[in-house]
Amino acid sequence: MSLLSRIKNKKDRFNSIGSIKNLLQKRLLIVILALMLTALGAAITGVLFKAGVHLVEDWRLQLLQQIPAWIVLPTLGGIGGLISGTLISKFAPAASGSGVSQIIGFMSHKNVPMNIKVGIVKLFAGIVAIGSGFPLGPEGPAVQMGGSVAWQMAQWLKAPVAFRRVIVAAGGGAGIAAIFSAPIGGFIYAIEELLNSAKPLILLLVVVTTFWADTWADVLQAMGLDPSAGGFDKNLGFQVESEYNPIVSFLPIDLGYLIFLGIIIGILAELYCKYVISMQKKGNELLGKKPIFRMTLSGVILGGMYSALPETFHHFGELQYVIADGNADIKLALATFIILFLTTGLAAASGAPGGLFFPMLTLGGAIGLACGGCLEVITGYTPSSYVFAGMGAFVAGCSRTPVTAMFLAFALTKNLLILKPILIASITSYLIARSFNEDSIYKRQLKLDVNKNYGCKA
């Protein structure tokens, strides 16, 4: 970078902070209201998304008890792809894909549509797609939905451009916080991936939004939107709730084992990135101008593939519980990794509205469990943190955000002792994967030109 460019960037950052400070001085109460509504909007869309996906998944599982899988899964996959693809193509083409690359594109000053309409289409299209069997997660849509709500708040506020970027990043982080019950993870993600800023004022705005979003999500879940989850009890107040409660120990010998795991996962994570990107490129080349047919066909193919697999693989969400609880042997763990590796790439290539963080966590956990099983056979010992360290390491290797990955994996257990093992494996995986390619999977998706399908028709 030239000296003039560095001076210009420094001046732009100074002017950006100045415009935000000026806005806070003149319209502090309105800014606070905008942040609160952004957090509430991210929480509502996130909670509704999870509840909607669970509702459709439960209906699909009920059908599987009455009708053979080879009929139910391809049929629902095709119908889900048709409905989801139609909603996106006709109403908001920007709602396709994971949603994270779109937010990164907006933060990079790309021409990416950001409004309530995009968020609403993402909500319903994502529920239909994931619920009908696309093996994707809710966190990418939550990031885009939170960012869309934030952008709308900034528009109503008539805020300067600098503040719009901050509140959109905060909204994206709020989406992560609402989905994973991980306010720190959402905060770190907004700073580490979206803003790349450590200014105290920026940190304050983002952390307030992500923690509010997590609080709103807990309250909304307790009110009945998703009573199976949440960390709020009407009688006891806010509670620390974790999805898993593993027995964790951390011995000095674990350090070497965790670095070894990080190396293995770093290589596999980069292979996964290359595979997903190559699948998306191929999808763009073959069916880039036919998004509805593309998603419908993908849904049928995915349904057909899963119908040929054992019943364990028919509920994608439950598969992570099997892995995280350590109830899978080496064979099942490796099978889970291979199947999700292949099918999530196909799902991403379809343009379906779903995220990759959830699949990445399951992929990493599966490799951690498989490696742990192999170590135990060979040496008689395996670190108790291998599954969750694997989860964080795989996310870090793909997203190039090791600190975010650590806190997302930590949020599943809320066990402070597990932070160190996850961080060791995550940093190792990040360094290995980055040695092959500096760009994360999302930045590479962005380079595929996130704008090219935004005005297309089926």
C-alpha positions in Angstrom: 0.0 0.0 0.0 1.4 3.4 -0.9 2.0 6.2 1.6 -0.8 8.3 0.1 -3.3 5.4 0.4 -2.3 4.8 4.1 -2.7 8.5 4.8 -6.1 8.5 3.1 -7.3 5.4 5.0 -6.2 6.9 8.3 -8.1 10.1 7.5 -11.2 8.2 6.5 -11.2 6.3 9.8 -10.7 9.5 11.7 -13.6 11.2 9.9 -15.8 8.0 10.4 -15.2 8.1 14.2 -15.9 11.8 14.2 -19.2 11.4 12.4 -20.3 8.7 14.8 -19.3 10.8 17.9 -21.2 13.8 16.4 -24.3 11.6 15.9 -24.1 10.4 19.5 -23.9 13.9 20.8 -26.8 15.2 18.9 -29.2 12.2 18.9 -28.0 9.9 21.7 -31.5 8.7 22.7 -32.4 7.8 19.1 -29.1 5.9 18.6 -29.8 3.9 21.8 -33.3 3.1 20.6 -31.9 2.1 17.2 -29.5 -0.3 18.8 -32.2 -1.8 21.1 -34.6 -2.3 18.1 -31.8 -3.8 16.1 -31.0 -6.3 18.9 -34.8 -7.0 19.2 -35.2 -7.5 15.5 -32.2 -9.8 15.3 -33.5 -11.8 18.3 -37.0 -12.1 16.9 -35.8 -13.3 13.5 -33.3 -15.6 15.0 -35.7 -17.2 17.4 -38.5 -17.5 14.8 -35.9 -19.0 12.4 -34.9 -21.7 14.8 -38.5 -22.4 15.9 -39.7 -22.5 12.3 -37.0 -24.9 11.2 -37.8 -27.2 14.2 -41.5 -27.2 13.3 -40.9 -28.2 9.7 -38.2 -30.8 10.7 -40.6 -32.4 13.2 -43.3 -32.6 10.5 -40.8 -34.2 8.2 -39.8 -36.8 10.8 -43.5 -37.6 11.4 -43.9 -38.3 7.7 -40.9 -40.6 7.8 -42.6 -42.7 10.4 -45.5 -43.3 8.0 -44.0 -43.2 4.5 -40.8 -44.7 3.2 -37.7 -42.4 3.2 -37.1 -42.8 -0.5 -40.5 -41.1 -1.1 -40.5 -38.5 1.6 -37.0 -37.1 1.5 -36.6 -36.5 -2.3 -40.1 -35.1 -2.5 -39.8 -32.7 0.4 -36.4 -31.7 -0.7 -37.6 -30.9 -4.1 -40.7 -29.0 -2.8 -38.6 -27.1 -0.3 -36.1 -26.1 -3.0 -39.0 -25.0 -5.3 -40.7 -22.9 -2.7 -37.5 -21.4 -1.3 -36.1 -20.8 -4.7 -39.3 -19.1 -5.9 -39.4 -16.8 -2.8 -35.8 -15.7 -3.4 -36.0 -15.3 -7.1 -39.3 -13.4 -7.2 -38.9 -11.2 -4.1 -35.3 -10.8 -3.0 -32.4 -12.5 -4.9 -30.0 -11.1 -2.3 -31.5 -13.6 0.2 -29.8 -16.5 -1.5 -26.7 -18.3 0.0 -25.4 -18.2 3.5 -25.8 -14.5 4.1 -22.4 -14.0 5.7 -20.7 -13.2 2.3 -23.4 -10.7 1.6 -22.8 -8.8 4.9 -19.0 -8.9 4.2 -19.8 -7.6 0.7 -21.8 -4.7 2.2 -19.0 -3.9 4.6 -16.6 -3.8 1.7 -18.8 -1.2 -0.1 -20.2 -3.7 -2.6 -23.7 -3.1 -4.1 -25.5 -5.6 -1.8 -29.2 -4.9 -1.1 -29.9 -4.5 2.6 -33.4 -4.0 3.9 -36.3 -5.5 5.8 -37.6 -7.2 2.7 -34.4 -9.2 2.3 -34.5 -10.2 6.0 -38.1 -11.4 5.7 -37.5 -13.4 2.6 -34.4 -14.9 4.1 -36.5 -15.9 7.2 -39.2 -17.8 5.3 -37.0 -19.2 2.5 -34.5 -20.4 5.0 -37.0 -22.1 7.2 -38.5 -24.0 4.2 -35.1 -25.0 2.8 -33.4 -26.2 6.0 -36.6 -27.7 7.4 -37.2 -29.7 4.2 -33.7 -31.3 4.4 -31.0 -29.0 3.1 -28.0 -29.7 5.5 -27.3 -26.1 6.4 -27.4 -24.1 9.6 -29.4 -21.0 10.8 -26.5 -18.8 11.7 -25.7 -17.4 8.2 -29.3 -16.3 7.7 -29.3 -14.9 11.2 -26.3 -12.7 10.4 -28.0 -11.4 7.2 -31.3 -10.9 8.9 -29.7 -9.0 11.8 -27.7 -6.9 9.4 -30.9 -6.2 7.3 -32.8 -5.0 10.4 -29.8 -2.9 11.5 -29.6 -1.3 8.0 -33.3 -0.4 8.2 -32.8 1.2 11.6 -29.9 3.3 10.3 -32.1 4.4 7.3 -34.9 5.5 9.6 -32.3 7.3 11.8 -30.8 9.0 8.7 -27.5 8.1 10.1 -24.1 8.8 8.4 -22.5 6.1 6.3 -19.9 5.3 9.0 -22.6 4.6 11.6 -24.6 2.4 9.1 -21.6 0.1 8.7 -21.1 -0.1 12.4 -24.8 -0.9 13.1 -25.0 -3.4 10.3 -21.9 -5.2 11.7 -23.5 -5.1 15.2 -26.7 -6.5 13.7 -24.8 -9.4 12.2 -23.1 -10.1 15.5 -26.5 -9.9 17.2 -27.8 -12.6 14.8 -24.9 -14.9 15.9 -25.6 -14.0 19.6 -29.4 -14.8 19.2 -28.8 -18.1 17.4 -26.0 -19.6 19.5 -26.8 -17.8 22.8 -23.3 -16.5 22.4 -23.1 -12.7 22.9 -19.3 -12.7 23.2 -19.0 -14.8 20.1 -21.3 -12.5 18.2 -19.4 -9.4 19.5 -16.0 -10.9 18.5 -17.3 -12.0 15.1 -18.5 -8.5 14.3 -15.1 -7.0 15.3 -12.8 -9.8 14.0 -14.5 -10.4 10.6 -16.7 -7.5 9.7 -15.3 -4.3 11.2 -11.6 -5.0 11.9 -11.7 -2.2 14.4 -10.7 -1.8 18.0 -11.8 1.7 18.6 -13.5 1.9 22.1 -16.6 3.7 20.8 -17.1 1.0 18.1 -16.6 -1.8 20.6 -19.1 -0.3 23.0 -21.8 0.0 20.3 -21.3 -3.5 19.1 -21.1 -5.2 22.5 -24.2 -3.4 23.7 -26.2 -4.7 20.6 -25.0 -8.3 20.8 -25.7 -8.6 24.6 -29.1 -7.0 24.1 -29.9 -9.5 21.3 -28.9 -12.4 23.5 -31.1 -11.1 26.3 -34.1 -10.5 24.0 -33.7 -14.0 22.6 -33.7 -15.6 26.0 -36.9 -13.7 27.0 -38.7 -14.5 23.7 -37.9 -18.2 24.0 -39.2 -18.2 27.6 -42.4 -16.5 26.3 -43.1 -19.5 24.1 -41.5 -18.8 20.7 -39.1 -21.7 21.4 -39.7 -23.1 24.9 -37.2 -25.9 24.4 -34.3 -23.4 24.5 -33.3 -20.2 26.2 -31.6 -19.1 29.4 -34.5 -17.3 31.1 -36.9 -18.6 33.6 -40.0 -16.6 34.6 -39.5 -17.5 38.3 -35.7 -17.7 38.6 -34.6 -15.0 36.1 -31.7 -15.4 33.7 -29.8 -18.7 33.9 -26.6 -20.0 32.4 -27.7 -22.8 30.1 -25.5 -25.0 28.0 -26.4 -27.5 25.3 -23.7 -30.0 26.4 -22.0 -30.7 29.7 -18.8 -32.7 29.0 -16.4 -33.7 31.7 -13.3 -31.8 30.7 -9.7 -32.1 31.9 -6.6 -30.4 30.5 -3.3 -32.1 31.0 0.2 -30.9 29.8 0.3 -33.8 27.4 -2.8 -32.5 25.7 -0.9 -29.6 24.2 0.9 -31.8 21.7 -2.3 -33.7 20.9 -4.3 -30.5 20.3 -1.6 -29.1 18.0 -1.7 -32.4 16.1 -5.5 -32.2 15.8 -5.2 -28.5 14.7 -2.8 -29.5 11.9 -5.1 -32.3 10.6 -8.2 -30.1 10.8 -6.5 -27.1 9.2 -5.7 -29.2 6.1 -9.2 -30.7 6.0 -10.8 -27.2 6.5 -8.9 -25.8 3.5 -10.0 -28.8 1.4 -13.5 -28.2 2.4 -13.3 -24.5 1.4 -11.9 -25.5 -2.0 -14.6 -28.1 -2.4 -17.5 -25.7 -1.5 -16.2 -23.0 -3.8 -15.7 -25.3 -6.7 -19.2 -26.6 -6.3 -20.6 -23.1 -6.2 -18.6 -22.2 -9.3 -19.9 -25.3 -11.1 -23.5 -24.5 -10.0 -23.1 -20.9 -11.4 -21.8 -22.2 -14.7 -24.5 -24.8 -15.2 -27.6 -23.3 -13.6 -26.7 -19.8 -12.7 -29.6 -18.4 -14.7 -32.2 -20.9 -13.3 -32.1 -20.4 -9.5 -35.5 -22.1 -8.9 -34.7 -25.2 -10.9 -31.2 -25.2 -9.4 -32.6 -25.4 -5.8 -35.4 -27.8 -6.7 -33.0 -30.2 -8.4 -30.5 -29.9 -5.5 -33.3 -30.7 -3.0 -34.3 -33.8 -4.9 -30.7 -35.0 -5.1 -30.0 -34.3 -1.5 -33.2 -36.0 -0.4 -32.3 -39.0 -2.6 -28.8 -39.3 -1.0 -30.1 -39.1 2.5 -32.9 -41.6 1.9 -30.2 -44.2 1.1 -28.5 -43.6 4.4 -29.4 -45.0 7.9 -32.1 -43.3 10.0 -29.4 -41.6 12.1 -28.7 -39.2 9.2 -32.3 -38.2 8.6 -32.2 -35.5 11.3 -29.3 -33.2 10.7 -29.7 -31.3 14.0 -29.7 -34.5 16.1 -26.5 -35.6 14.3 -24.5 -33.0 16.1 -25.8 -34.2 19.5 -24.7 -37.7 18.7 -21.2 -36.4 17.9 -20.9 -33.9 20.7 -22.1 -36.4 23.4 -19.5 -38.9 22.2 -22.1 -41.5 21.4 -20.6 -42.3 17.9 -17.8 -44.7 17.2 -14.9 -44.1 14.8 -16.9 -45.5 11.9 -19.9 -43.3 12.5 -17.8 -40.2 13.1 -15.9 -40.7 9.8 -19.1 -41.4 7.9 -20.7 -38.3 9.3 -17.7 -36.2 8.2 -17.7 -37.6 4.7 -21.4 -37.3 4.2 -21.7 -33.8 5.5 -18.5 -32.8 3.6 -20.2 -33.8 0.3 -23.8 -32.8 0.9 -23.2 -29.4 2.5 -21.1 -28.5 -0.6 -24.0 -29.5 -2.8 -26.5 -27.5 -0.6 -24.2 -24.4 -0.7 -23.9 -24.7 -4.5 -27.7 -24.6 -4.9 -27.8 -21.1 -3.5 -30.1 -22.3 -0.7 -30.5 -19.8 2.2 -28.5 -21.5 5.0 -25.3 -21.1 6.9 -22.1 -23.1 7.1 -21.1 -22.5 10.7 -23.4 -25.2 12.0 -22.1 -27.8 9.5 -18.6 -26.7 10.2 -19.1 -27.4 13.9 -20.4 -30.8 13.3 -17.7 -31.6 10.8 -15.0 -30.5 13.2 -16.6 -32.4 16.1 -16.7 -35.6 13.9 -13.0 -35.4 13.1 -12.2 -34.6 16.7 -14.1 -37.7 17.8 -12.6 -39.9 15.1 -9.0 -38.7 15.9 -9.7 -39.2 19.6 -10.9 -42.7 19.0 -7.8 -43.5 16.9 -5.5 -42.1 19.6 -7.2 -44.1 22.3 -6.7 -47.3 20.3 -3.0 -46.5 19.6 -1.9 -44.9 22.9 -4.7 -45.7 25.4 -5.3 -42.0 26.0 -7.2 -39.2 24.3 -7.8 -35.5 25.4 -11.4 -35.1 26.8 -11.7 -31.8 24.9 -11.0 -33.3 21.4 -14.6 -33.0 20.1 -15.2 -29.4 21.0 -11.6 -28.4 20.1 -12.3 -30.0 16.7 -15.4 -27.9 16.4 -13.6 -24.7 17.0 -10.7 -25.7 14.9 -12.8 -26.4 11.8 -14.6 -23.1 12.1 -11.3 -21.3 12.5 -9.8 -23.0 9.5 -12.7 -22.2 7.2 -13.6 -18.7 8.5 -10.1 -17.5 9.4 -11.5 -16.2 12.7 -9.9 -18.2 15.5 -11.1 -16.1 18.4 -14.8 -16.2 17.1 -14.5 -20.0 16.6 -13.2 -20.4 20.1 -16.2 -18.6 21.6 -18.8 -20.3 19.4 -17.5 -23.7 20.5 -17.3 -22.5 24.1 -20.9 -21.3 23.9 -22.1 -24.9 23.5 -20.7 -25.9 26.9 -20.2 -22.6 28.8 -17.2 -24.5 30.5 -14.3 -22.1 31.0 -11.8 -24.9 31.2 -12.5 -25.8 27.6 -11.4 -22.4 26.3 -7.7 -23.2 26.3 -7.9 -26.5 24.4 -10.2 -25.0 21.8 -8.0 -22.0 21.4 -4.8 -24.1 20.9 -6.5 -26.2 18.2 -8.2 -23.2 16.6 -5.0 -21.1 16.3 -3.1 -24.1 14.9 -5.9 -24.9 12.3 -6.1 -21.2 11.4 -2.3 -21.0 10.8 -2.2 -24.2 8.7 -5.3 -23.3 6.6 -4.0 -19.7 6.1 -0.7 -21.0 4.8 -2.6 -22.4 1.8 -4.9 -19.4 1.3 -5.2 -16.1 3.2 -8.9 -15.7 2.3 -11.7 -17.2 4.3 -14.4 -19.3 2.6 -16.8 -16.3 2.8 -14.3 -13.9 1.1 -13.9 -16.5 -1.6 -17.6 -16.7 -2.0 -17.7 -12.9 -2.3 -15.2 -13.1 -5.2 -17.7 -15.3 -7.1 -19.6 -12.0 -7.5 -22.4 -11.9 -4.9 -24.3 -9.4 -7.1 -24.7 -11.4 -10.3 -27.9 -13.3 -9.3 -29.6 -10.3 -7.7 -31.8 -9.4 -10.6 -32.3 -12.7 -12.2 -35.5 -14.5 -13.0 -36.2 -18.1 -13.0 
